[in-house]
Each structure stands twice: as structure tokens, then as C-alpha cells.
Amino acid sequence: MRNGAVPDVVIRRLPLYLRTLRQLRREGQQAVSSEELARFLGTTAAQIRRDFSYFGRFGKQGYGYDIETLIRELEAVLNLDRTWDVALVGYGNLGQAIAHYRGFEPNGFRIAAIFAKSPEHIGQVVNGLVVLPETEIERVVRELAIRIGILAVPAEAAQEVADKLIAGGVRALLNYAPVTLHVPPGVVVRDIDPIGALQSMTYYLEPQEPRPSADGTPAPDGLNLAAVAAEAKRQASR
């Protein structure tokens, strides 16, 4: 099944299954049950079996899943049985970190083109690639038949960059900019939003009470820690 036949939430879970299976393979394990896989992932065996059922029968009753076979099956479902060229737009601190990340190629992705807006970055050679001006995005992406783009640009530039990538033939965007992109049907967007992730976690954190002082009474609000440290240092030097 492809595209709309499988719920997007299921597709998003498949890489988690794949990552866990690869970990088990590294540890020397050859087979795994849906119950064991569920414990690793904090979900239920029924959920895993239901997700896998969209793509056929992967396991055997009473035996579970052969890890090597299941890895190959999931890689095929996710079109990871080939290497995907990727265009990276933005070569600031974030873009540089992405460009030098070594985890792409072992997982089927290769940075094939890098674009920047700043003159100080254009022309630099990174892993054998010359950083190109953003004005070249559409032409280069089309010539190299690149289908995936990574946006590591400021929010105010993200939509324009996305439009250029899409015009060149990109159909999947990994967006690090804190903005909602508007894309035509058939283009997939995945947002990477660290701030949003942090905000979703603070919901689960109880507001902390003021720390008690040495005698057990609550510390006053607005305590000047620098002044306390200075006084302690002065006392110690006596």
C-alpha cells in the first residue's frame, strides 16, 4: 500500500520500529516477538501487529519476527533500499552541523547539494561540495533530480526557499524553521521544532517550589545568588 492507503501516523512509527530492530541486530538477536518489541517502544503488541498488517504478514505464529527479514521489509516499505540525494539550504551554525553529520549515508541519504545566502559561505568546499548561492536552487535541484530538501534557514526565508525547492522537483521537505510551510498537494513536510518539543514536555513538569534555606525556611523570591556567592567568598577569605 502507498500514499493515502496507510495512515500517516503509522508511517511515522515505522522508522522507530526499524531503529529498534537494527539495535537488536547489533546486539546479536535474531528474532523478536511483537510483545518484546512493544516493551522496547512503550506501546502495545496489538498496535505493532496492526501497523504491520497494512503491509502484509511479516511474522510467524509462535515464532515472532525474523529480525533480518523484518528490517529488509521495512526498508523496502520506506523506500530505503536505495540512496536518496538531499539538498541542504542554509549554511549557518545549524546548516554546518547538518552538513557534517555522519549519520546520513549509513541510513540511505546523501547531501548532494548545499546552498547558502551569505557571501562568506558561498564558494566554500564542504565534503567535496561547493556551497552554491540560493539563486541556483531550482536549476541545480532539477539537474540532479533531487527529491528531498532540508531547510536550515530563518523563519522569514523558509517559504521562499521551499517554493524554489518544490519548483525544482523536491517532494519532501525537512523543515527546521519555526514556521508553517504552505505546500501543494503531493509534497510532504516534516517539521523539526525543538522549542515546540520542549514546550510539550513542560506540561508534565510540576512548577517547583522555592528552594528551602539552610534553616528549613523557604528562600525568598528574587534571591541574589551572585551576592550570596560574593559574601561566602569574603567570609572564607577571613
TANOR-V472709 format. One record per helix or strand of 3 or more residues. SS is the DSSP state (~ for helix, > for strand). FROM is the first residue (numbers start at 1). TO is the last residue. If there is no record, write none. Layout:
SS;FROM;TO, SS;FROM;TO
//
This chain:
~;3;5, ~;8;26, ~;34;41, ~;45;53, >;64;66, ~;67;77, >;84;89, ~;93;99, ~;105;107, >;109;116, ~;134;144, >;148;151, ~;155;167, >;172;175, >;188;191, ~;194;202, ~;225;236
//
